[in-house]
Amino acid sequence: MTMTTVSTGAPHDVRDLALADEGKRRTEWAEHAMPVLRQIRDRFRTERPLAGRKISCCLHVTTETANLMSALGAGGAEIALCASNPLSTQDDVAAHLVRDHGVHVYAIKGEDHETYYTHIAQALGFGPDLTQDDGADLVSALHMITLGRLDDLAPPIRRMVEAMSPAERVAMVKRVRGSTEETTTGVIRLKAMAKEGILAFPIVAVNDSRTKHMFDNRYGTGQSTLDGIIRATNLLVAGSTFVVAGYGWCGRGLAMRARGHGAHVIVTEIDPVAALEARMDGFEVMPMAQAAPRGDVFCTLTGNIHVIRAEHFVQMKDGAVVCNSGHFNVELDLDALAKVSSAKREVRAFVDEYLVDGKRILVLGEGRLINLAAAEGHPASVMDMSFANQALAAEYLVKQEGNLAADVHRLPVEIDDQIAALKLAAMGARYDVLTAEQTRYLASWDAGT
Ligand SMILES: NC(=O)c1ccc[n+]([C@@H]2O[C@H](COP(=O)([O-])OP(=O)(O)OC[C@H]3O[C@@H](n4cnc5c(N)ncnc54)[C@H](O)[C@@H]3O)[C@@H](O)[C@H]2O)c1
């Protein structure tokens, strides 16, 4: 792996710049389905709210992200981008961003652990004023540096930091005035940091916007996870027993879509209210130990660790398909599976076959987000809203500089509402507004029947 600079592009480490034309074509295709982000980009081009700011982004490098990069660039930002998952990078998009947008891109699909963290180090070394994360990798590295916990950093980041003077390290973290976070798992980590009182700058939890989690996590993950499973295996969903672990926003989306394809859906949960909701929605609910021998397909979407373990794998049927669509690759205990297996081989792209007591267990995408590993992530029209939130969150952090506490914040509800209104307008849908009488009624306490 080498870092190169070419006269036509920014510093980068991508697969092949010759892929840029294809990346550009596909990014333009996504752009058609992103009317809200397009409007924000056009306004940014005039108003330049991010002028002079350096933004480091750790996001899935996809066509939709390329449109976000274009909007941030139109706002005047200089941008570095690394991947938030080693398997989710679209190499042609990475090439397009370098060549046509001058983004410093450090991302290669299938990069190994060392390269993944080298790329994160390069994005940090860019010296950002703002960061955008999908899983809190940049922000947690910055805080490990502030706290002097260099042993907890991945070796490539540690080596970069060790080569800096103490004053340079402080300056790098002090320069960061705020950050945005895309996903549930990242927000959980950041809230834990806020609770410990160690956050060094304000964070906008993009995931907490209603126009993000109600659409991206539910409809986006629901459809694209099924898409990833089908592309990886070409299995018939109809008639299968489909086990969904976790009935949060993502799990509800997947359960709904798997049922729509004709699967019999079983839900596993640890939260009694979510389990009850799944039951009321018409799904069978049971512990994973009971579901393990019944499922044909298993998918975890919990944000938790080791949801499917050795005791579950050994009970599964021959040919069971197992995957994850939660943020980190920790939901399936693959080390434990390897220990109880007699052999492992790749039988198809993104499909590893483990032999357990003569039964084949098929693990997809090495337990990483299957919708990004084997498919293309969320449809652009849903990322339109997520990334409208990201772009407006960057603007909000700049506008509010000095006014926000070092805590986890939501975007103001007016911005959330504005994104929904823009999306509805783009879809040609209209909605009612309150009458004066209704406004008064809702604000009163003494008007009864
Ligand atoms: N694949 C994608 O593109 C994508 C998109 C958005 C979010 N995510 C990720 O998906 C995960 C879930 O996100 P969400 O928004 O649905 O979160 P959520 O908090 O709404 O739901 C998670 C659910 O999992 C349940 N759970 C926790 N541990 C469990 C266990 N051991 N067994 C069964 N259920 C368990 C929780 O009770 C909760 O109901 C997160 O890691 C998030 O970052 C992935």
The ligand as an SDF file (V2000), in Angstrom:
LIG
                    3D

 44 48  0  0  0  0  0  0  0  0999 V2000
  -26.8400   -2.0250    8.1500 N   0  0  0  0  0  0  0  0  0  0  0  0
  -26.9950   -0.7190    8.1290 C   0  0  0  0  0  0  0  0  0  0  0  0
  -26.9000   -0.0810    7.0820 O   0  0  0  0  0  0  0  0  0  0  0  0
  -27.3180    0.0100    9.3890 C   0  0  0  0  0  0  0  0  0  0  0  0
  -28.0700    1.2120    9.3400 C   0  0  0  0  0  0  0  0  0  0  0  0
  -28.3830    1.8570   10.5310 C   0  0  0  0  0  0  0  0  0  0  0  0
  -27.9450    1.3110   11.7320 C   0  0  0  0  0  0  0  0  0  0  0  0
  -27.1810    0.1700   11.7370 N   0  0  0  0  0  0  0  0  0  0  0  0
  -26.6920   -0.4640   12.9570 C   0  0  0  0  0  0  0  0  0  0  0  0
  -27.6150   -1.5130   13.3020 O   0  0  0  0  0  0  0  0  0  0  0  0
  -27.6120   -1.7220   14.7180 C   0  0  0  0  0  0  0  0  0  0  0  0
  -29.0410   -1.5730   15.2390 C   0  0  0  0  0  0  0  0  0  0  0  0
  -29.4830   -0.2340   15.0330 O   0  0  0  0  0  0  0  0  0  0  0  0
  -30.9690    0.2180   15.4370 P   0  0  0  0  0  0  0  0  0  0  0  0
  -31.0820    1.6430   15.0080 O   0  0  0  0  0  0  0  0  0  0  0  0
  -31.9640   -0.7910   15.0130 O   0  0  0  0  0  0  0  0  0  0  0  0
  -30.8180    0.1650   17.0330 O   0  0  0  0  0  0  0  0  0  0  0  0
  -31.9960    0.0470   18.1110 P   0  0  0  0  0  0  0  0  0  0  0  0
  -31.3930    0.4820   19.3900 O   0  0  0  0  0  0  0  0  0  0  0  0
  -33.2170    0.7570   17.6070 O   0  0  0  0  0  0  0  0  0  0  0  0
  -32.3250   -1.5230   18.1490 O   0  0  0  0  0  0  0  0  0  0  0  0
  -31.4700   -2.5210   18.5960 C   0  0  0  0  0  0  0  0  0  0  0  0
  -32.3370   -3.6100   19.2330 C   0  0  0  0  0  0  0  0  0  0  0  0
  -31.5180   -4.7490   19.4920 O   0  0  0  0  0  0  0  0  0  0  0  0
  -31.9440   -5.3060   20.7330 C   0  0  0  0  0  0  0  0  0  0  0  0
  -30.8800   -6.1700   21.2850 N   0  0  0  0  0  0  0  0  0  0  0  0
  -29.7590   -5.8150   21.9620 C   0  0  0  0  0  0  0  0  0  0  0  0
  -29.0490   -6.9200   22.3110 N   0  0  0  0  0  0  0  0  0  0  0  0
  -29.7310   -7.9860   21.8250 C   0  0  0  0  0  0  0  0  0  0  0  0
  -29.5210   -9.4000   21.8530 C   0  0  0  0  0  0  0  0  0  0  0  0
  -28.4600   -9.9120   22.4630 N   0  0  0  0  0  0  0  0  0  0  0  0
  -30.4240  -10.1940   21.2470 N   0  0  0  0  0  0  0  0  0  0  0  0
  -31.5220   -9.6850   20.6240 C   0  0  0  0  0  0  0  0  0  0  0  0
  -31.7850   -8.3380   20.5830 N   0  0  0  0  0  0  0  0  0  0  0  0
  -30.8980   -7.5200   21.1700 C   0  0  0  0  0  0  0  0  0  0  0  0
  -32.2630   -4.0790   21.5790 C   0  0  0  0  0  0  0  0  0  0  0  0
  -33.0980   -4.4230   22.6660 O   0  0  0  0  0  0  0  0  0  0  0  0
  -32.9410   -3.1700   20.5670 C   0  0  0  0  0  0  0  0  0  0  0  0
  -34.3480   -3.3600   20.5400 O   0  0  0  0  0  0  0  0  0  0  0  0
  -26.6350   -0.6910   15.2590 C   0  0  0  0  0  0  0  0  0  0  0  0
  -25.3540   -1.2850   15.3540 O   0  0  0  0  0  0  0  0  0  0  0  0
  -26.6150    0.3890   14.1890 C   0  0  0  0  0  0  0  0  0  0  0  0
  -25.4410    1.1760   14.2420 O   0  0  0  0  0  0  0  0  0  0  0  0
  -26.8980   -0.5060   10.5910 C   0  0  0  0  0  0  0  0  0  0  0  0
  1  2  1  0
  2  3  2  0
  2  4  1  0
  4  5  1  0
  4 44  2  0
  5  6  2  0
  6  7  1  0
  7  8  2  0
  8  9  1  0
  8 44  1  0
  9 10  1  0
  9 42  1  0
 10 11  1  0
 11 12  1  0
 11 40  1  0
 12 13  1  0
 13 14  1  0
 14 15  2  0
 14 16  1  0
 14 17  1  0
 17 18  1  0
 18 19  2  0
 18 20  1  0
 18 21  1  0
 21 22  1  0
 22 23  1  0
 23 24  1  0
 23 38  1  0
 24 25  1  0
 25 26  1  0
 25 36  1  0
 26 27  1  0
 26 35  1  0
 27 28  2  0
 28 29  1  0
 29 30  1  0
 29 35  2  0
 30 31  1  0
 30 32  2  0
 32 33  1  0
 33 34  2  0
 34 35  1  0
 36 37  1  0
 36 38  1  0
 38 39  1  0
 40 41  1  0
 40 42  1  0
 42 43  1  0
M  CHG  2   8   1  16  -1
M  END
$$$$
